[in-house]
Amino acid sequence: MMPQANPAQSATQWDAEGHLEVLTFNLGEETFALEATLVREILDLLPETRVPGAAPLLGSVVNFRGKIIPIADLRLAFAMPAAEATLDSRIVVIETETEGETFQIGIRTDKVHEVATLSRDASEEPPAVGMRWRRDFVRELVRRDDGVVVLPDLAAIFRSLTGGADAAAGPSSTLH
């Protein structure tokens, strides 16, 4: 029996067979995943411009093909130590829509792995105790042979910027 989803969390969009295609990536030693349908580009690191007064989580932007894309540092949301960029570091550009407007956000990663298929049967809600991260920032944990994959709740993370449901001027309300 599947546990009931936390209503404050975004719902994971499993297909009819209970599968979810994701792009897996590392932040430090942890493996995270984003729905493959959100991913638009995987970029080598680009020069970032700091945005004065912006929240540290979305504190810089890059210019890619004439578009200004805000860069999210999920390490901050998960209270992970800062890390120097390496040859494996990438920016995963995701796209989401809110109120009829499309937004792109780049997520800085330490290493991008693969597109993988996760199974709902191997997933669980984050435990109520014993996690070092904010529980509301994690939608689900999915067991795999090589460890656990974290499905972050991007909507909750971006909402945290202002503490409300309409934080970050948009992307937070429909990221899932």
LOVEXVO-101029 format. One record per residue (C-alpha): z, x, y. Coordinates in Angstrom, 1 decimal, padded with zeros to 4 digits. Each point is the difference from the previous one (the first is absolute). Example, Ala and Ser with C-alpha at 12.3 -4.5 7.8 and 13.67 -1.06 7.14 Angstrom:
@w = 007.8&u = 012.3&v = -004.5
@w = -000.7&u = 001.4&v = 003.4
***
This chain:
@w = 000.0&u = 000.0&v = 000.0
@w = -001.0&u = 001.4&v = 003.4
@w = 002.6&u = 000.2&v = 002.7
@w = -000.5&u = -002.2&v = 003.0
@w = -001.5&u = 001.8&v = 003.0
@w = 002.3&u = 000.6&v = 002.9
@w = -001.3&u = -002.5&v = 002.6
@w = 000.4&u = 002.5&v = 002.8
@w = -002.5&u = 002.3&v = -001.8
@w = -003.8&u = -000.2&v = 000.0
@w = -001.4&u = -001.3&v = -003.2
@w = -001.9&u = 002.4&v = -002.3
@w = -003.5&u = -001.4&v = -000.7
@w = -000.2&u = 000.5&v = -003.8
@w = -003.2&u = -001.3&v = -001.6
@w = -000.2&u = -002.8&v = -002.6
@w = 000.6&u = 002.5&v = -002.8
@w = 003.0&u = 001.5&v = 001.8
@w = -001.7&u = 003.2&v = 001.2
@w = -000.2&u = 001.6&v = 003.4
@w = -002.5&u = 002.8&v = 001.0
@w = 001.7&u = 002.5&v = 002.2
@w = -000.5&u = 003.4&v = 001.6
@w = 002.9&u = 002.3&v = -000.9
@w = 001.3&u = 002.7&v = 002.2
@w = 003.0&u = 002.3&v = 000.4
@w = 002.5&u = 000.3&v = 002.8
@w = 002.2&u = 002.9&v = -001.1
@w = 000.7&u = -000.3&v = -003.7
@w = -000.4&u = -003.8&v = 000.0
@w = -003.1&u = -002.0&v = -001.0
@w = -000.9&u = -003.0&v = 002.2
@w = -002.9&u = -002.4&v = -000.3
@w = -002.0&u = -002.2&v = 002.3
@w = -002.3&u = -002.8&v = -001.1
@w = -003.5&u = 001.4&v = -000.3
@w = -001.4&u = -003.0&v = 001.9
@w = 001.8&u = 001.2&v = 003.1
@w = -001.4&u = 003.6&v = -000.1
@w = -003.0&u = 000.7&v = 002.2
@w = -000.2&u = 003.8&v = 000.2
@w = 001.8&u = 003.1&v = -001.3
@w = -000.2&u = 002.7&v = 002.7
@w = 000.9&u = 003.7&v = 000.2
@w = 002.6&u = 000.5&v = 002.6
@w = -001.3&u = -000.3&v = 003.6
@w = 001.5&u = 001.2&v = 003.2
@w = 002.7&u = -002.6&v = 001.1
@w = 000.8&u = -001.0&v = 003.5
@w = 003.7&u = -000.9&v = 000.6
@w = 000.4&u = -003.3&v = 001.8
@w = 002.8&u = 000.2&v = 002.6
@w = 002.6&u = -002.7&v = -000.5
@w = -001.4&u = -001.2&v = -003.3
@w = 002.4&u = -000.6&v = -003.0
@w = 000.1&u = 003.2&v = -002.1
@w = -001.3&u = -001.9&v = -003.0
@w = -003.3&u = -000.6&v = 001.8
@w = 000.4&u = 002.8&v = 002.5
@w = -003.5&u = 001.5&v = 000.0
@w = -003.7&u = -000.9&v = -000.2
@w = -003.2&u = 001.6&v = -001.2
@w = -003.6&u = -000.4&v = 001.2
@w = -002.2&u = -000.7&v = -002.9
@w = -003.6&u = -001.0&v = 000.4
@w = 000.7&u = -001.1&v = 003.6
@w = 002.9&u = -002.2&v = -001.1
@w = 003.6&u = 000.6&v = 001.0
@w = 002.2&u = -000.5&v = -003.2
@w = 003.8&u = 000.0&v = 000.2
@w = 001.6&u = 002.3&v = -002.6
@w = 003.1&u = -001.2&v = -002.0
@w = 002.4&u = 002.4&v = -001.4
@w = 001.7&u = -001.8&v = -002.9
@w = 002.3&u = 002.9&v = -000.5
@w = 002.0&u = -001.3&v = 002.9
@w = 000.3&u = -003.5&v = -001.4
@w = 001.3&u = 001.5&v = -003.3
@w = 002.3&u = 002.6&v = 001.7
@w = -001.9&u = 002.9&v = -001.6
@w = 000.1&u = 003.4&v = 001.6
@w = -003.0&u = 001.1&v = 002.1
@w = -002.5&u = 002.2&v = -001.9
@w = -002.7&u = 002.3&v = 001.1
@w = -003.6&u = -001.0&v = -000.7
@w = -001.6&u = 001.7&v = -002.9
@w = -003.6&u = 000.2&v = -001.3
@w = 000.7&u = -003.2&v = -002.0
@w = 001.2&u = -002.0&v = 003.0
@w = -002.1&u = -003.0&v = 000.8
@w = -000.1&u = -003.1&v = 002.2
@w = -000.6&u = -003.3&v = -001.8
@w = -001.5&u = -002.5&v = 002.4
@w = 000.8&u = -003.6&v = -000.8
@w = -001.4&u = -003.1&v = 001.6
@w = 001.8&u = -003.3&v = 000.5
@w = -000.6&u = -003.1&v = 002.1
@w = 002.3&u = -002.1&v = 002.1
@w = -000.8&u = -002.9&v = 002.3
@w = -003.7&u = 000.6&v = -000.6
@w = 000.2&u = 003.6&v = 001.1
@w = -000.6&u = 002.9&v = -002.3
@w = 002.2&u = 003.1&v = 000.2
@w = -000.2&u = 003.4&v = -001.6
@w = 003.0&u = 002.2&v = -000.5
@w = 000.0&u = 003.5&v = -001.5
@w = 002.8&u = 000.9&v = -002.4
@w = 000.8&u = 003.7&v = -000.2
@w = 000.5&u = 001.1&v = -003.7
@w = 000.8&u = 003.3&v = -001.7
@w = -002.5&u = -000.5&v = -002.8
@w = -002.4&u = -002.8&v = -001.0
@w = -000.3&u = -000.5&v = -003.7
@w = -002.2&u = -002.7&v = -001.4
@w = -000.9&u = -003.6&v = -000.1
@w = 002.1&u = -001.4&v = -002.9
@w = 000.7&u = -003.4&v = -001.5
@w = 003.7&u = -001.1&v = -000.1
@w = 001.4&u = -002.7&v = -002.2
@w = 002.3&u = -002.8&v = 001.1
@w = 001.8&u = 000.3&v = -003.3
@w = 001.1&u = 003.5&v = 000.9
@w = 001.2&u = -001.0&v = 003.5
@w = 003.5&u = -000.8&v = 001.3
@w = 001.6&u = -000.9&v = 003.3
@w = 001.9&u = 002.9&v = 001.5
@w = 003.6&u = 000.1&v = -001.2
@w = 002.7&u = -001.4&v = 002.2
@w = 002.0&u = 003.2&v = -000.3
@w = -000.8&u = 003.6&v = -000.7
@w = -003.1&u = 000.4&v = 002.2
@w = 000.0&u = 002.6&v = 002.8
@w = -002.6&u = -002.0&v = 002.0
@w = 000.3&u = -003.3&v = 001.8
@w = -000.6&u = -002.6&v = -002.7
@w = -002.0&u = -002.2&v = 002.3
@w = -002.6&u = 002.8&v = 000.5
@w = -000.8&u = -000.1&v = -003.8
@w = -001.9&u = -002.9&v = -001.4
@w = 000.0&u = 001.1&v = -003.6
@w = 000.5&u = 003.0&v = -002.3
@w = -002.5&u = 000.4&v = -002.8
@w = 000.7&u = 002.1&v = -003.1
@w = -002.7&u = 002.3&v = -001.3
@w = 000.0&u = 002.7&v = -002.6
@w = 000.2&u = 002.6&v = 002.7
@w = 002.8&u = -001.6&v = 001.9
@w = 000.6&u = -002.8&v = 002.5
@w = -002.5&u = -001.1&v = 002.7
@w = 001.4&u = -001.5&v = 003.2
@w = -001.9&u = -002.9&v = 001.6
@w = 001.2&u = 000.1&v = 003.6
@w = 000.3&u = -003.2&v = 002.1
@w = -002.0&u = 001.1&v = 002.9
@w = 000.6&u = -003.3&v = 001.8
@w = 003.7&u = 000.5&v = -000.1
@w = -000.3&u = 003.7&v = 001.0
@w = -002.2&u = -000.8&v = 003.1
@w = 002.2&u = -003.0&v = 000.9
@w = 003.0&u = 002.4&v = 000.1
@w = -001.6&u = 001.6&v = 003.1
@w = 001.3&u = -002.9&v = 002.2
@w = 002.3&u = -001.7&v = -002.5
@w = -002.0&u = -003.2&v = 000.1
@w = -002.7&u = -001.8&v = -001.9
@w = -002.7&u = 000.8&v = 002.6
@w = 000.6&u = 003.7&v = 000.4
@w = -002.7&u = 002.6&v = 000.4
@w = -002.2&u = -002.5&v = 001.8
@w = -001.6&u = -001.3&v = -003.0
@w = -000.6&u = 002.0&v = -003.2
@w = 003.5&u = -000.7&v = -001.3
@w = -000.5&u = -003.8&v = -000.3
@w = -002.7&u = 000.2&v = -002.7
@w = 000.3&u = 003.3&v = -001.7
@w = 000.6&u = -000.5&v = -003.6
***
